[in-house]
Amino acid sequence: MDWDKLRIFHAVADAGSLTHAGDTLHLSQSAVSRQIRALEEALGTTLFHRHARGLILTEQGELLFDATSSMARKLDTASARIRDSEEHVFGELKVTATVGFGTLWLAPKLVKLYEKYPDLKIDLMLEERVLDLPMREADVAIRMKEPSQSDLIRRRLLSVRMRLYATQEYLDKAGAPAAMADLSPHRLICQRPDQPQVAAGARLVQDIMAQNIGSTLTVNNYFGVLQAVLANLGIGVLPDYLTADHKRLVRVLPDTESGEVPVFLAYPEELRQTRRVAVFRDFVLEEIQAFRRRQSEALLSEAIGTS
């Protein structure tokens, strides 16, 4: 088959439109259409159903798209390995993480990685949806559960618990609760129950809501919860990885917390030797070690202060 026609077919199938594919390929719609017709004639089959809303792959088109998708992934991997070198790390790295961990822990630390590798181009995709790494929706993932795919390299980074936090200013004004029953007059700040979140955190919120909380502020991500807590609006349910970087957070009800939530880093086996993936992995592991040291120091300081 003509490789150039396959490349154009793949772009059209991916976009579902001749016009959008043409924009991506920097070709006119008529030029793209001619190449698709020529490919269909060469194969002796119809690859697309045409209708007013766009293009839909036929059964034969689906078979060819599976093949070109596999080819594209392998070419991306080969290209990455060719471009990478021990001395110079550059190019795009697609990283996915949850909104909370990505905005509150990962993004603020990336300055150190860019200082070391200024030519990296990181595409940070923050969402609760689990992207498909084998299908190359992302190169590296940091997730709040162990990945299920067997062909991934995975590394457990740390364990997280959801706990109750407020500022000292808020507690001085509203009073510090001594037991769960004392939460009733306080404003609870937490993620919305209908938002995707770790089950352990959702269960903790349910237990607290059972205390007849009078006032609540629900937000669709932990970044919003943190900002509201720092603004002295109430007591928030937040992951404990925040405490090392936000000294104003004071733990409320030390015996109240969620179950343990594991955090994993994962990437496809085929990217094991890719330099960009390796430097990102090593960077995250170094930051996790530094974070654990800060956590240990904070716990030791707290123990000394209460003794």
TIGU-645264 format. One record per residue (C-alpha): residue number from 1; x, y, z. Coordinates in Angstrom, 1 decimal. Each point is the difference from the previous one (the first is absolute). Layout:
! residues N
[pt NUM; [X; Y; Z]]
...
END
This chain:
! residues 307
[pt 1; [0.0; 0.0; 0.0]]
[pt 2; [1.0; 3.6; -0.5]]
[pt 3; [1.2; 1.2; 3.4]]
[pt 4; [-1.0; 3.6; -0.7]]
[pt 5; [-3.6; -1.0; -0.8]]
[pt 6; [-0.1; -2.1; 3.2]]
[pt 7; [1.2; 3.1; 2.0]]
[pt 8; [-2.8; 2.1; -1.5]]
[pt 9; [-2.5; -2.8; 0.6]]
[pt 10; [1.0; -0.2; 3.7]]
[pt 11; [-0.4; 3.8; 0.4]]
[pt 12; [-3.5; -0.1; -1.6]]
[pt 13; [-1.1; -2.9; 2.1]]
[pt 14; [1.3; 1.6; 3.2]]
[pt 15; [-1.6; 3.4; -0.8]]
[pt 16; [-3.3; -1.4; -1.5]]
[pt 17; [0.1; 2.8; -2.5]]
[pt 18; [1.9; 0.8; -3.3]]
[pt 19; [0.2; 3.6; 1.0]]
[pt 20; [1.4; -0.5; 3.5]]
[pt 21; [2.5; -2.6; -1.4]]
[pt 22; [1.0; 2.5; -2.7]]
[pt 23; [0.7; 2.7; 2.6]]
[pt 24; [2.2; -2.4; 2.0]]
[pt 25; [1.9; -1.2; -3.1]]
[pt 26; [0.1; 3.5; -1.6]]
[pt 27; [-1.8; -1.3; -3.1]]
[pt 28; [-3.1; 1.2; -1.8]]
[pt 29; [-3.2; -2.0; 0.5]]
[pt 30; [0.0; -1.0; -3.7]]
[pt 31; [3.5; -1.3; 0.2]]
[pt 32; [-0.9; -2.1; 3.1]]
[pt 33; [-3.1; -1.3; -1.7]]
[pt 34; [2.0; -1.0; -3.1]]
[pt 35; [2.5; -2.0; 2.1]]
[pt 36; [-2.8; -1.8; 1.8]]
[pt 37; [-1.8; -0.9; -3.3]]
[pt 38; [3.3; -1.3; -1.4]]
[pt 39; [0.6; -2.1; 3.0]]
[pt 40; [-3.5; -1.5; -0.1]]
[pt 41; [0.5; -0.8; -3.7]]
[pt 42; [3.4; -1.6; 0.7]]
[pt 43; [-1.6; -2.2; 2.7]]
[pt 44; [-3.2; -0.6; -1.9]]
[pt 45; [-2.2; 0.9; 2.9]]
[pt 46; [-1.8; 2.9; 1.7]]
[pt 47; [1.7; 1.3; 3.1]]
[pt 48; [-2.5; 2.7; 1.1]]
[pt 49; [-3.8; 0.5; 0.1]]
[pt 50; [-0.6; 3.6; -0.9]]
[pt 51; [-2.9; 1.9; 1.6]]
[pt 52; [-0.9; 3.6; 0.9]]
[pt 53; [1.7; -0.1; 3.5]]
[pt 54; [3.3; -1.4; -1.2]]
[pt 55; [1.7; -3.3; -0.8]]
[pt 56; [-0.5; -3.4; 1.6]]
[pt 57; [2.4; -2.9; -0.5]]
[pt 58; [-1.3; -3.1; -1.8]]
[pt 59; [0.9; -3.4; 1.4]]
[pt 60; [2.9; -0.1; -2.4]]
[pt 61; [0.9; 3.6; 1.0]]
[pt 62; [0.1; -1.1; 3.7]]
[pt 63; [2.4; -2.8; -0.8]]
[pt 64; [2.3; 2.4; -1.9]]
[pt 65; [-0.2; 2.6; 2.8]]
[pt 66; [1.0; -2.6; 2.6]]
[pt 67; [3.1; -0.7; -2.1]]
[pt 68; [0.9; 3.6; -0.6]]
[pt 69; [-0.5; 0.8; 3.7]]
[pt 70; [2.5; -2.7; 0.9]]
[pt 71; [2.4; 1.3; -2.6]]
[pt 72; [-0.3; 3.5; 1.3]]
[pt 73; [0.7; -1.1; 3.6]]
[pt 74; [3.1; -1.9; -1.0]]
[pt 75; [1.2; 2.9; -2.1]]
[pt 76; [-0.5; 2.4; 2.9]]
[pt 77; [2.0; -2.4; 2.3]]
[pt 78; [2.8; -0.4; -2.6]]
[pt 79; [0.1; 3.7; -0.6]]
[pt 80; [0.3; 0.7; 3.7]]
[pt 81; [2.8; -2.4; 0.5]]
[pt 82; [1.9; 1.4; -3.0]]
[pt 83; [-0.3; 3.5; 1.2]]
[pt 84; [0.9; -0.7; 3.6]]
[pt 85; [3.6; -0.1; 1.1]]
[pt 86; [1.9; -0.2; 3.3]]
[pt 87; [1.2; 3.6; -0.2]]
[pt 88; [-3.0; 1.8; -1.4]]
[pt 89; [-3.6; -0.6; 1.1]]
[pt 90; [-2.7; 1.7; -2.1]]
[pt 91; [-3.3; -0.5; -1.7]]
[pt 92; [-3.6; -0.5; 1.2]]
[pt 93; [-1.0; -2.0; 3.0]]
[pt 94; [-3.7; -0.6; 0.7]]
[pt 95; [-0.6; -0.4; 3.7]]
[pt 96; [-3.5; -0.6; 1.5]]
[pt 97; [-0.9; 0.3; 3.7]]
[pt 98; [-3.1; 0.7; 2.0]]
[pt 99; [-1.0; 3.7; 0.3]]
[pt 100; [0.9; 0.1; 3.7]]
[pt 101; [3.4; -1.6; 0.0]]
[pt 102; [0.9; 1.7; -3.3]]
[pt 103; [-0.8; 3.5; 1.0]]
[pt 104; [0.9; -0.1; 3.7]]
[pt 105; [3.1; -2.3; 0.1]]
[pt 106; [1.4; -0.6; -3.5]]
[pt 107; [-0.3; 3.3; -1.9]]
[pt 108; [1.7; 2.2; 2.6]]
[pt 109; [3.1; -2.3; 0.0]]
[pt 110; [0.5; -0.1; -3.7]]
[pt 111; [2.2; 3.1; 0.1]]
[pt 112; [2.9; -2.3; 1.2]]
[pt 113; [-0.5; -2.4; -2.9]]
[pt 114; [0.0; 2.9; -2.6]]
[pt 115; [3.1; 1.5; 1.6]]
[pt 116; [1.8; -3.2; -0.7]]
[pt 117; [-1.6; -0.8; -3.4]]
[pt 118; [-1.1; 3.4; -1.5]]
[pt 119; [-0.9; -1.5; -3.4]]
[pt 120; [-2.6; -2.4; 1.4]]
[pt 121; [-3.6; 0.6; -1.2]]
[pt 122; [-2.3; -1.4; 2.6]]
[pt 123; [-3.7; -0.4; -0.8]]
[pt 124; [-1.6; -0.2; 3.4]]
[pt 125; [-3.5; -1.5; -0.3]]
[pt 126; [-1.9; 0.3; 3.3]]
[pt 127; [-3.3; -1.9; 0.2]]
[pt 128; [-1.6; -2.7; 2.0]]
[pt 129; [-0.6; -2.2; -3.1]]
[pt 130; [2.6; -2.8; -0.3]]
[pt 131; [1.8; 0.5; -3.3]]
[pt 132; [1.0; -3.1; -2.0]]
[pt 133; [3.8; -0.2; 0.2]]
[pt 134; [0.5; -3.0; -2.4]]
[pt 135; [-2.1; 2.0; -2.6]]
[pt 136; [2.4; 2.9; 0.6]]
[pt 137; [-2.6; 2.5; 1.3]]
[pt 138; [2.8; 0.8; 2.4]]
[pt 139; [3.6; -1.0; 0.5]]
[pt 140; [0.1; 0.0; 3.8]]
[pt 141; [-2.9; -0.1; 2.6]]
[pt 142; [-0.1; 0.7; 3.7]]
[pt 143; [-3.2; -1.5; 1.4]]
[pt 144; [-1.7; -0.6; 3.3]]
[pt 145; [-0.3; -3.8; -0.6]]
[pt 146; [2.1; -2.7; -1.5]]
[pt 147; [-0.4; -0.2; -3.8]]
[pt 148; [-1.8; -3.1; -1.3]]
[pt 149; [1.8; -0.4; -3.3]]
[pt 150; [2.6; -2.8; 0.1]]
[pt 151; [2.4; 1.5; -2.6]]
[pt 152; [0.9; 3.1; 2.2]]
[pt 153; [2.9; 0.6; 2.2]]
[pt 154; [-1.3; 1.3; 3.3]]
[pt 155; [1.6; 1.4; 3.1]]
[pt 156; [-1.7; 0.7; 3.3]]
[pt 157; [0.9; 3.6; 1.1]]
[pt 158; [-1.7; 0.5; 3.3]]
[pt 159; [-3.2; -0.5; 1.9]]
[pt 160; [-2.4; 2.9; 0.6]]
[pt 161; [-2.8; 0.5; 2.6]]
[pt 162; [-2.8; 2.6; -0.1]]
[pt 163; [-0.1; 1.9; 3.3]]
[pt 164; [-1.7; 3.1; 1.5]]
[pt 165; [1.9; 3.3; -0.1]]
[pt 166; [-0.7; 3.7; 0.8]]
[pt 167; [2.1; 3.1; 0.6]]
[pt 168; [0.9; 1.1; 3.5]]
[pt 169; [-1.8; 3.3; -0.7]]
[pt 170; [-3.2; -1.9; -0.6]]
[pt 171; [0.3; -2.2; 3.0]]
[pt 172; [0.8; 3.0; 2.3]]
[pt 173; [-3.3; 1.6; -1.2]]
[pt 174; [-2.3; -3.0; -0.3]]
[pt 175; [1.5; -2.4; 2.6]]
[pt 176; [1.8; -3.3; -0.5]]
[pt 177; [-2.3; -3.0; 0.0]]
[pt 178; [1.0; -2.7; 2.5]]
[pt 179; [-2.1; -2.9; -1.5]]
[pt 180; [-1.9; -0.7; -3.2]]
[pt 181; [-3.2; 1.1; 1.7]]
[pt 182; [1.5; 3.5; 0.4]]
[pt 183; [0.1; 0.5; -3.8]]
[pt 184; [-3.7; 0.8; -0.3]]
[pt 185; [0.4; 3.8; 0.4]]
[pt 186; [3.0; 0.2; -2.3]]
[pt 187; [0.0; 0.5; -3.7]]
[pt 188; [1.3; -3.1; -1.9]]
[pt 189; [2.0; 0.6; -3.2]]
[pt 190; [0.3; -3.1; -2.2]]
[pt 191; [-0.2; -1.4; -3.5]]
[pt 192; [-3.5; -0.3; -1.4]]
[pt 193; [-1.5; -3.5; 0.5]]
[pt 194; [-0.8; -0.4; -3.7]]
[pt 195; [3.6; 0.7; -1.0]]
[pt 196; [2.4; -2.9; -0.9]]
[pt 197; [2.3; -0.4; 3.0]]
[pt 198; [1.7; -2.7; 2.0]]
[pt 199; [-2.5; -2.2; 1.9]]
[pt 200; [1.9; 0.4; 3.3]]
[pt 201; [-0.5; 3.8; -0.1]]
[pt 202; [-3.6; -0.3; -1.0]]
[pt 203; [-0.7; -2.4; 3.0]]
[pt 204; [1.6; 2.5; 2.4]]
[pt 205; [-2.2; 2.8; -1.3]]
[pt 206; [-3.1; -2.2; 0.4]]
[pt 207; [1.0; -0.7; 3.7]]
[pt 208; [0.5; 3.7; 0.7]]
[pt 209; [-3.3; 1.0; -1.7]]
[pt 210; [-1.8; -2.4; 2.3]]
[pt 211; [0.8; 2.5; 2.8]]
[pt 212; [-2.8; 2.3; -1.2]]
[pt 213; [2.4; 2.6; -1.5]]
[pt 214; [-1.9; 3.3; -0.2]]
[pt 215; [2.1; 1.8; -2.7]]
[pt 216; [2.1; -1.4; -2.8]]
[pt 217; [2.1; 1.1; -2.9]]
[pt 218; [0.4; -2.7; -2.7]]
[pt 219; [2.6; 0.4; -2.8]]
[pt 220; [0.8; -2.2; -2.9]]
[pt 221; [3.7; -0.4; 0.7]]
[pt 222; [2.5; 0.2; 3.0]]
[pt 223; [1.6; 3.2; -1.3]]
[pt 224; [-3.3; 1.8; 0.7]]
[pt 225; [-0.4; -1.6; 3.4]]
[pt 226; [3.6; 1.1; 0.9]]
[pt 227; [-0.6; 3.6; -1.0]]
[pt 228; [-3.2; 0.1; 2.0]]
[pt 229; [1.7; -1.4; 3.1]]
[pt 230; [2.9; 2.5; -0.3]]
[pt 231; [-2.7; 2.8; -0.2]]
[pt 232; [-1.2; -1.1; 3.4]]
[pt 233; [-3.4; -1.1; -1.2]]
[pt 234; [-0.2; -3.2; 2.0]]
[pt 235; [1.4; -3.5; 0.5]]
[pt 236; [1.0; -1.9; -3.1]]
[pt 237; [0.6; -3.6; -1.1]]
[pt 238; [3.4; 0.0; -1.7]]
[pt 239; [2.7; -2.5; -0.9]]
[pt 240; [2.9; -0.1; 2.5]]
[pt 241; [2.7; 0.6; -2.6]]
[pt 242; [-0.9; 3.7; 0.2]]
[pt 243; [1.2; 0.5; 3.5]]
[pt 244; [3.8; 0.1; -0.8]]
[pt 245; [-0.5; 2.9; -2.4]]
[pt 246; [-2.8; 1.9; 1.7]]
[pt 247; [1.1; 0.9; 3.6]]
[pt 248; [-3.3; 1.9; 0.8]]
[pt 249; [-1.9; -3.3; -0.1]]
[pt 250; [-0.8; -1.3; 3.5]]
[pt 251; [-1.3; -3.5; 0.4]]
[pt 252; [-3.4; -0.3; 1.6]]
[pt 253; [-1.1; -3.2; 1.9]]
[pt 254; [3.3; -1.9; -0.4]]
[pt 255; [-1.8; -3.3; 0.5]]
[pt 256; [-2.3; 0.6; -3.0]]
[pt 257; [1.3; -1.0; -3.5]]
[pt 258; [-0.8; -2.0; -3.0]]
[pt 259; [1.4; -3.4; -1.0]]
[pt 260; [3.3; -0.2; -1.7]]
[pt 261; [0.1; 1.0; -3.7]]
[pt 262; [3.0; -1.3; -2.0]]
[pt 263; [1.6; 2.3; -2.6]]
[pt 264; [1.7; -1.7; -3.0]]
[pt 265; [2.2; 1.2; -2.9]]
[pt 266; [-0.5; -2.0; -3.2]]
[pt 267; [1.2; 0.0; -3.6]]
[pt 268; [0.0; -2.5; -2.9]]
[pt 269; [2.7; -2.7; -0.2]]
[pt 270; [1.0; 1.3; -3.4]]
[pt 271; [1.0; 3.3; 1.4]]
[pt 272; [2.3; -1.5; 2.6]]
[pt 273; [3.2; 1.2; -1.8]]
[pt 274; [-1.4; 3.4; -1.0]]
[pt 275; [2.2; 2.6; 1.6]]
[pt 276; [-2.8; 2.6; 0.6]]
[pt 277; [-2.1; -2.6; 1.9]]
[pt 278; [3.1; -1.0; 2.0]]
[pt 279; [0.9; 3.5; 1.1]]
[pt 280; [-3.6; 0.7; 0.9]]
[pt 281; [-0.3; -3.2; 2.0]]
[pt 282; [3.3; 0.7; 1.9]]
[pt 283; [-1.1; 3.6; 0.7]]
[pt 284; [-3.3; -1.1; 1.5]]
[pt 285; [1.7; -2.7; 2.1]]
[pt 286; [2.5; 2.6; 1.3]]
[pt 287; [-2.8; 2.4; 0.9]]
[pt 288; [-1.9; -2.7; 1.8]]
[pt 289; [3.1; -0.8; 2.1]]
[pt 290; [0.4; 3.7; 0.9]]
[pt 291; [-3.8; 0.2; 0.8]]
[pt 292; [0.3; -3.0; 2.3]]
[pt 293; [2.9; 1.6; 1.8]]
[pt 294; [-2.0; 3.2; 0.5]]
[pt 295; [-2.9; -2.0; 1.3]]
[pt 296; [2.2; -1.9; 2.5]]
[pt 297; [1.5; 3.2; 1.2]]
[pt 298; [-3.4; 1.6; 0.5]]
[pt 299; [-1.3; -3.0; 1.9]]
[pt 300; [3.1; 0.1; 2.2]]
[pt 301; [-0.4; 3.7; 0.7]]
[pt 302; [-3.7; -0.5; 0.8]]
[pt 303; [0.9; -2.9; 2.4]]
[pt 304; [2.6; 2.2; 1.8]]
[pt 305; [-2.4; 2.9; 0.2]]
[pt 306; [-2.7; -2.1; 1.7]]
[pt 307; [2.4; -1.9; 2.4]]
END
